[in-house]
Amino acid sequence: MDYNELSDKAAEYMRLALPLMRKHGVPMTPDNYAVWYEHVSGSNAKLSEQIQSMLSVNPVMTEAQSKALHDQFFNIAKDRKEVVELRLELARVLKEVINFVCSSVAHNDRVNQNLNTLLSRVNQGMSPQQLHEAVDELLAETRLAINNGELLTERLNTAIVEVNKLKKELEHTKREAKTDTLTGLANRKAFDELVNKVTQDADGSGLDVCLLFCDLDHFKDINDKHGHLVGDQVLKVVANTLKDSVKGRDLVARYGGEEFSIILLNTSLQNAKGLADNIRQEVASKRIQRKDTQESLGQMTISFGVARYVPSEGVESFMQRADRALYMSKRKGRNCVSEAPPPII
């Protein structure tokens, strides 16, 4: 494909993206344009599926939803940059250690050579004066060897500290790559990885896995009336409520916008529904106020869809059933829990 063809395609994608952004109320920012350019180009099926899912609920996309899409699909470059920087730092530490070890080995070779020379002279017979000089020479070489060994030990200990620091930074980078920046919950990437893994495990072991999809009711009204900063405050409160309601083995993730997901391991469908209803009541009981004016935001409610994985049904069927159960709750009037019907296998 030549440059002119690429340029024509880019122009066509721009002509498609901009009207769609205006139609769906997406602010004209560079980050949002990147999301919609990728969408109309057809190069990212998961991104397009996520956009269609959001628009099926509400034809006007919020700024928070747009930002969530960008964070989810376009933070890869940042992650790669951080990993490259850590790799370069590790290479620097290793190069220093190797150089120091090589220098130490070369020094030890010289010491060995000097000691062997000294040994050959001793074996040939020496006068008392020569013997005295040989002892002094031996002491000097021994001190040099000890000092060099101590320097090597010190440098290796320093390297251990530096490598441990790099390890912690790398672990932090990996956690950040799977963490939603606003709520501190797992992000969509972390959710996708775990739900694929646990469903595959369940296919072989029959492990009980339940999935909860939940969505804040009328969240758009909060953003429209109070602004997105207050909306973010509400999302954080709900995220903490969800996180505090589950065990360490379970995963709570921000799925996108005001939608959250929970993966429950070794949990029956009945218990999963009970947990969802407890969380629903907990959220409904909260009285959230604006931090700046102390104005009450009114009652917040949340709707749930709950599904239990059936071995061999596949992850897509599992997620679709939970999603359909969530929208059953929406159709029933919101602020309730709906159970997904069994899959058709």
N, C-alpha and C positions, 0 to 999 in steps of 0.2 A: 504494500500500500504506500503510495507516494505522499509527499507533504500536502499537495493540493487536496487530495482525497480526505486526508485526516482533517484538514482545515474545514472542508465542506461538512464533514460529519459533526465536528465540534459546533459549527454554526447552527446546524440542524438541531442538535441536542439543546442548544441555548434557546432556540425559537420554541422548542417544546416545553422546556423547563420553566421559563419565566411566566407564561400564561397560567400554567398549572399552579405555580406558587401564588399568583394573585388570586386565582379561583378559590384556593383552599385557605387563604388568609395567612400564608407563611411569610414572615418578614424577609425583606430582600437583603440579607446579610451574606457575606462570603461563605460562612460555614453552612448556612441553609442552602445556598446555591450548589455547593459541593454535593450535598445530600440529594437534591432533586436532579442534578445533572447525572449523577450515578444511576438514579432511578430510571430516568427516561432513556438512558443508553442501554438499559437491559443487561448490564454487566454484573449486577449484584442481586440475585434472586431473593436472598433473605431480606435485604433492605426493602425491596419492592413489596414483598409479602407483608413486612411490618407496616409499611406506609398504608397499604390497602386495608389492613386490619384496623388501624387507627381511624382511617377515614370512613370505614363502615359504621363506626360508632358515632362519629361526629365529623361532618364535612369541613369544619374549620379547625385547622391544626393550631395548637397553642405553641407559644415560644418555648415552653418547657419541654413539650414533646419533640420539637425540632432540635433542641439542644441535646436531648436524650439520644436521638437518632445519630447525631454527629458524634457524640461521646462514644456511642456503642460501635459505630462502624469506621470511624476515622481517627481513632487514637493509636492506631497501629504504628504510625511513623514515630510518635513520641516513645512508644515502648521499645521500638527497634533502636532508636538513638541512645536510650539509657543503657540497653544491653551492650551496644557497641562500645560505649564509654567504659563500662565495667570490664569488657573484654580487653580493651587497650591498657587499662590500669593493671589488670592481672598479668598481661604480657610484660609490662614494665617491671613488676615485682619479680617475675620469674627470670627475666633477663639479668637483673641485678644479682639474684641468688646464684644463677649459673656462672656469671662472671666471677663472683666471689669464691665459689667452690673451685672453679678452674684455677684461679689465682692461688688458692690455698693448696691445691694439689701440686701445682708447679713449685710452690715454696717447699712443700714436704718432700718433693723429689730432690730438690737441692740439698735439703737437710739430710736425706738418706744418703745421697752421694758423698756429702762431707763426712758423715759418720762412717761410711764404708772405707773412705780414704784414711780416716783416723784409725780405724780398726787394723787396716793393713800395715800402717806405720807402727802400731803397738805390737803387732805380731812379729815385726822384724827386729824388735829389741830397741830399747831406749835408755838414754842416760837419765839420771834422776831429774835433771833440769828439763829434758824433753818430755819426761813423764808428767812433770808438774804443768808444763804448757799444754799437754794433751788433756789433762783434767780440766784446766780452765776453758779450753776449747769445747770440750764435751758439755760443760755447764752452760756455756754461752749458746750452743746449738739447742740444748734442751729447753732453755728459757725461751728462745725464739719459737720453737715448736709449740710450747705451752701457750705463749701469747697469741700465736696465729690460730691455735685451736679455740682459744677463748673468744677471739674476734669472730671466727666462723660460727661458733655457738650463739654468740650475741646476735649476729646478722640473721641466722636461721630463726631465732626466737622472734626477732622483729618481723621477719617475713610471715611467720605463723599468725602474729597479731594482725598484720595487714591483710592476709588472705581471709582470716575470719571476719574482718570488717567488710571485705568485698562480698563474702558469702551472705552476710546480713543484708547488705545493700541489694544484692540480687534477689534475695527472698522478698524484700520489701517491694522491689520492682514487679515481681511476679504477683504479689498480693494486689498491688495497685492496678495491674492490668485486668484483674478480675473483680474489682471493687467499684461500685457506683459512687461517684465523687460526691453527690449530694447527700445520700442517706447513709453511706458506709456499709450498705448491704452488698451481697454478691451482685454482680451485673449479669446481663443476658449471656455473655460469653461463658461465665462460670456456671450459670444455670444449664446452658446447652450441653456443656461437657459432662456435668453430673447426671442429668436426666438420661443422656445416651448411655452412660456407664451403668447406672443402676437398672435400667430396663434390660440391658444385655445380661447383667448378672442374674436378674430375675428370670430370664428365659431358661437359664441353666439350673437355678437353685430353687425357684418357686418363692423367692423372697417377697414378702409383702411390701409393696411400694404404693404410696398414695400421693396424688398431686392435687394441690389446691391452687386455683387461680382466683384472685380477688381484685376488685376494682372499686375505687372510691366513688360513691354516688354523687352526681351533680358537682363534680370537682370544678368543672368549667365555670360554674357560677362564682366560686370562691376567687378564681383568677380574674374573672371579669369585674367583680365588685371590689376586690381588695388588692389586686395586683399579684404578680408572680412571686415576689419575695415572701408575701404572706402564704401563697400557695406552697412554696418550698418549705415554709415552717410547718404546715399541715402534713406534708409528705414525710418530714423527719419524725414528727410525733407518731404517725401511723407506723412508720418503719420500725421505730423503737418498740412499739406495742407488739408488732409481729415477732421481732427478734426475741423479746422477753418471754414469748409464749411457747417457744419450742425448745427442744433439747439440743445439745451440742452436735449430735450426729446428723441432725436435720439441716436443710439449707433454706434460708429465706433470701429471695432475690427480688430486685426491682426489675420487672420484666420490660417495662417501658412506660413513660408518662406516669399516670396514676395507677397503673396496674402492677400488682405484685404476684409472686408465685412462691409456693412452699413445697419442697419435696420432703416427704415423711417416710422414713425407713422403719421396717418392722412394725408397721402400724396398720390396724384393720380399717376397713372402710367406715365402720361405725365410730371408731375412735377418732378418725380423721374428721368426720362430720361433727362430732362433739367438740373437737378443738376449734373448728371453723366457727361454730356457733358461739363458743366462749369468746373468741376474738371479736366476733361481730358485736356481741353485747358490750365488751370492753371498750371498743371504739365508740359505740353509740352513747356510752356513759360519760365520755370525756367532754369537757366544756373548754374548748380552746379559745384563747383570747389573742388579739393582736398584741405584739410586744410593745409597740409604740404608743397606742391609744388605749390599750386594755379593753377595746371593744370586743364583745363576744362574736364569734363566727357562727354561732348557732350549733345545732346538732350535726355532727358528721356521722354518716353511715357508710357501710361497706357491704358489697355483695360478693358471694362466694359460689364457685363451682368446684365440686369434689369428684375425683375419679380414682378408682383402684386399678392398677395395672394388671392385665390378664396376660399371662405368659404367651409369647409368640404373636401378640397383636401388633407390636412395633411401636416405636416412640411417636411417630406422627399421629397414629390413631389415638394413642393415649392422650396426647396434648390436645387434639381436636375435641375429644369427648369432654375433657375438663373445661375447655373454652366454651363449648356449646352449653354445658351446665351453668357456667357463669352467666351467659346471656339468657338462659331460662330464668335465673334469679332476677335479672334486669326486667324481663317481660312480666314477671309476677309482681312487680312493684318495688323491687330493690330491697336492701336491708334484710336479706334472707340467704339461706344456704340451699343449694340444689345439688342433687346427686346425679352423676352422669349415667345414662343407660349403658348396659353392657355393649361391647363392640360386636360388630358383625364380622366373624372370621370365616 
